[in-house]
Amino acid sequence: MLCRHCDLVQEITTLQAGEEACCSRCNHTLDARHVQPILRPVLYAATALFMLLLANLFPFVSMFVAGDRHQMSFFDTSSVLFQQHHQWLALLIWLLIQAIPAFCMMAIIYLKLGMLYKLPFRVWVARVLYMLKPWSMVDIFLMGLIISFVKLVADAEISLGASFWAFCIFCLLHLRVFQVIDQRELWSKISPAPSLSLNTTVGMGGLEQGLKLCQVCTGMVLLQHKNCTRCHSTVYPRQRGSIQNTIALLVAAIILYIPANLLPIMITVSFGDRIESTIISGLIIMWQDGAYPVAIIILIASVIVPVAKILVLLWLCYLTRISKAGRQRYSTQVYRVVDWIGRWSMVDVLVVAIMAALVRFDLLMTVYPGVGVIVFAAVVILTMLAALSFDPRLLWDARPVYEGKASDR
């Protein structure tokens, strides 16, 4: 098989339940086998969907201030934004914490049951599942809830409803489902891998042997073939315009990051006074109030991570143009970390949505999202798209190759 991060052709032994195989060159996980590969994902995903339903049926969080109580439901996180004429932001929040996570769970149930009953449209469902997986942000929303509670607990009494605990269980199950499925194993049950008419040499790059990797189903395709015979995707030797697209998206993110820090992301109206908070001013207020852990989390997620991600991706784009033998493994590991951590910058956007849904006490205090939160959300989305556009195999092209036997662990 081909490694999707360094393009090395490797062979792996037949894996037993509980084992995984990693690339000997860049340490990327190539394949895995899990105990009860159909039953466990189906049970986890079905239970997660049931918990998501409960999270929408009962009170989520209640806030008591100066004799007035306001109750928030889970759906209010997006519906309140819609009522406040922030339709695009409301749609984004609804997609990230409700629609996409629910679809992923239903898709996994469908695909796993499809292994038994040969259900139709499995190829299409699997393609959409892995395309949407990075945009499921229920874990980030849970972190946003914790940050919001820390902000409010000094001035208000917070009561957690039954739906909150159902949502916590949903988050855990949602994460667990993706831990017990493997993309390559899943596709192998959907359809046979593309057949190859040439002999491959272990320990050499796929491109120099006339092979390319289908990024959708992980199948190896001959260089002269345009489409993958398993998932019918158009397969390119490397992502088309990878460096150009990545740099263009990063430049757009840099341009938007300036107004994202200058424009208010949250507006608080209390007794007729209007207080506008930017990302930096909010950090300063939390630090002055003694909420040091929350201030540090917001600093890392909203300031350090976006800037670091932009700089690191630009650096990786530069490394693809120069010869830096020996640094490819380190650079690939850095790329994986940046790709994973970048989505956590969305926590500030979700905190604003939570505050807008929870803090609604008419003249006493009401929170509204500012225009800066939409701009900052665009920055996070652009950096995520930039990471997805970058092809880490470019770091390894025309480089010395190492041993081709994958390491099992």
N, C-alpha and C positions, 0 to 999 in steps of 0.2 A: 504494500500500500504506500501511498504518497503522503508525506506530512504536509498539512495545509499551511504551516508556518515557515518551513525551510525547504520544501520540495525535495526531500531526500527519499529515495526508494528504499523501503525496508520490508523485511518479512517478520512476522510475529508468530509465535506458537499459538496453538489452540488454547484459548483462555477458559478457565473454569469460573464458576460463580464466585464473585467477590474479587476477581483479579482485573487489573488494567495494564495496558501496555503503553509505554511512553517513548517518545522519539529519543534516540540515542544522541542526537545532535543538539536539539533545542529544548528537549524535555516536554514538548507538547503531548498531551494525552491523545494517543492514536485510537485506542479501542478500549472497551470495558465490558464486563459481564456482571450482571447483578442477580441476586437471589430472587426467584419468582418474578421474572421480568414482565409478566403480564398482570398478575393478580395485585401486586403491591402498588404499581402506578395507578391502576384503575381505582383501587380502594382509597388511596391518598387523594386522587383528583376528585372523586365523587364526594368524599367527605369535605374537601375544600370548597366545593361548589355549594354544599349544604350550609357550611359556615358562612359563606358569602351571602347566601339568602337570608340567614338569620341576622347578619350584620345590617341588612337593609330593612328588616321588619320591626326592630325594637329600638328604643332610645339608645343613642350612642354615647353622648356626653352631655352633662348638665352643668351649668355655671350659675352660681348664686352670688349676687353683688347687691349690697345695700337694700336688702329686702326684696329684690327682684330676681326672678329665676328665668333663665332661658335654656331651652332644651334643643340639642342639635341631633339630627339623624345623620347617618353615613352619607346618604344621598344629598344632604344639604351642602356638602362640600362643593359640589358642582352646581346644584340648582340655585343656590343663593347668588353665585357669580352670574348666572344667567339672568336672574331678576335684577341685578345691579348693572345690566347692560354690558357685561364682559363676556360675550358669547363665545369668542374664540378661546379665551382662557378656561371657561367652563367646559367646553368641548374637550380641550386638552386634558384637564384634570379627570374628567369622566373616562376618557380613553385609557389614561395611565393607571388608574386605580380600580376601575370596574370592568370596562368592556374588554380590554386586551387580556388581563388576568383570567377573566371568565372564559374567553375564547380559548386560551392556552389550555386550561383544564379540560374543557370539552373536547378539544382537538386530541389531547393525549388519550382520553377515554376512547374516542372514536378510533384512533390509530391502533391502540392496543387490542381493542375488541375486533378490529379489522384483521388482526393476525389470525383470529380464530374463524371468522365468518366471511372473509374476503369482501369486505364492504367496498363500495365504489368511491371514487374521488380521493383515495388515500394519498396519492402523489400530490395533488393540489393542497390538501390539508396539511401535509408534512412540510411543504414548501412555505406556506403561510405561517405555520407554527414557528419555525426557526427564524423567519424574517421578523416576527413580532416579539420574540422572546426578550431581546434587550430592552424593549419599551414597556415591559411589565414592571411597575415600580411600587408594589405594595409594601416592600420592605423599607423603601425610602419614605413612604407615607407614614409608616409606623414611627420612624425616627422623627419625622416632622411633628407627629402628635406629642411625643415626649418633649420636644423643644418647646412647643406651644404651651404645654402644661407647666413647664418650669417658668415660662414667662408670666403666666397668669396666676400661679398659685399664691404669690405674695399679696395679691390684691383681690382675690376671689376664692370662693369655695368650689372646687371641682369634684363632681360626682361621675363615676364611670358606670355606664349602663351595661346591660347584658350584651348589646351588640358590639361594644368595644372588645369584650373578651372573645366573642365569636370571631371578630376580625383578627385578633392576635393569633388564634388557632389557625385561621385561614392563611395568615402569613407564613406560619411554620410549615403547614402542609404544602403550600405553594412552593416554597423553597425545597422541601423534601422531594417533591415529585420530580423536579429537574435533576436531583441528585441520583435518582434511581433509574434514569433512562439514559441511553447513549445514542447519539445521532447515527453513527455508523451501523450499530446493531439494529436500530429501528428501520433504517432504509433497507438493510439486508432482508428483512422480513416482508417488506412491501413489494420489492421486485428484485430480480437478479442483477448483479453488478454488470456493467458493460464488459463484453468479451474483448480480449486483446489478441491480435494476430502476430505479435512479436514477443521475443524473449526479453525479459527485463533483467538488468544487472543490479543486484543489491549493493548499496553503498554509493551509488551515483545519483545525480540529480535527475528528476523526471524530464525536465525540458530538454536536456542534452540527449535523452533516449527517445525523443519523439512522443512524450507523454505529457498530459496536462490533467489537472485535478478539477473535478466538478465541485465547486464550492457549496452547492446545494445538497447533494446526496453523498459526497465524498468518494464517488466512483472515479476510477482512472479511465481517461478517454484518449484515444489516439490523436495526435496533433492535427492530422488532416481531417478529422471529423469535426463538424461544426457543433452538433448537438449531442447531449448525453442521451443514450438510449433508455436509461432508467427513469429519469425525471423530466426529460425533454427540454432541459434548460440549455441555453446557448452557453458554450464553454469557451473561455479565452485562456491562453497560456498564462497571462497575468491580468489582473483587473485593468480594464480599459481606462487609460488616462488617470491612473492611480495617483501619481505625484501631482499632476496638474489639478485634479479635483480636490485632493487633500489641501493643497496650498490655497486654492480659491475659497474653500469653505473656512479655512483658518483666517484668511484675510477678512472675510465677512464677519467672522466672530470677533476679531480684534476691533473692527470698526464699531460693532454694536456694543462691545464690552464697555466702551467709554461712556455712552449715555446710560447704559444699564447701572453704572455706579453713581451717576450724577442725578438721574431722575428718581423720584420717590417710588419705592416699591410697596409701601403701605401708608395709608392715610387714616389717622385716628381722630374722630370728632367726639369731643367730650365737653359738655356744657356749652356748646357753641364754639369752642376753640378747636381750630384745625391744626393738627400736628402731622407734618410729612416726614417720613423716615426713609432714608436711603439705606443701602446695605452697610455702609461704613458707620453712619450715625446710629443705626440699630446696634451694631457691635459695641460702640462706645457706651451706649446706654446700658446694655446688659453687663458690660464689664464694671461700670460704675455702680450698678445695683448688686454686684457681688455674684452674679451668675456666671462664674468663670468657665465651668465646663461647657455650657451652652455657647458662650461667646467664642470659645476655642473651636467648637464644632462648626459654627457658622463661618468663622474665619477660614478654617481649612476647606470647607465645602464650597463656599461662595467666592472666596478670594484666591486662596493658594492653589486649589485644584484646577480651576479654569485656566489660570495663568500658566501653571506648570504643564498642563496638558497641551496648551497651544505651543509653548516653547519646546517641549519634548517631541511633539509631532513634527515641528519644523526641523528639529535636529535630526530626527530619523529620516526625513525626506533628504536632508543634506548627506547623510551617511550612504544613501543608495547611489550617490554620484561619485563617491570616492572609494578608494581601496583601503579598507580597515580590517585586514585579516585578523581573526582572533577575537574581534569584538561582536561578531554577529549574534552569538548566543546571549551575551549580556544585553544587546540592543533588543533582541526579540523578547526577552523577559521583561524589559522595561516597557515595551509596547503592550504586552499583555496586562501589566499592572495599570497602565494609563487607560487602556480600553475598558477595564473593569471599573475603575474608580471614578471615571468621568461622569457617569450617570448620577452619582450621589450629589452633584452640584444642584440637582433639581429639588433638593430638600428645602431651600429657601422659598421656592415657588409654592410648594405644598404647604409650608408653614403659613404663608399669606392666605392661601385658600382656607385653611383650617380656622385662622383667626377671623376671617371675614364671615365664616359660617357660624362661629361660636359667639363672638362678641357683637351682639345686636341688642342694645338696651336703649334705643331711641336717643333721647337727649343726654342720658347719663353717659353712655359711651357706645360708639359704633365704629367698626373697622371696615375700611374699604381698600381694595387693591389699587395700587398706583400704576401708572403707565410703565414704570420701570420694571415691574415684575414680568410684563409681557416681553419686553426687550431682553431681560435676563434669561427668560425661558428660551427665547430664540438663540441666545448665545450657547446655552447648554445643548440644544438640539443640533446646532451647527457643529459643535465640537464632537458630539457623538457620531454624526454623519461623517466627519473628517476621519475619525478613527476607523469607521467601517470602510471608508474609501481607501485607506492605506493598505497596501499589500505587503506584509512582512517578508514574503519570499524574495522581494527585490533586494533585501539586505544580504541574501545568500547567493544571488546570481553571480556567476563567474568567480566563485570563491572555492577554495579547497574543500573537499568533502571529507567526512569522517567515516568511521565504521558504520555499516548499514544494518546491523542487528539491533532491533529495537529492545530497549530494556524493559523487562516485566517487573511489576511490583504489585 
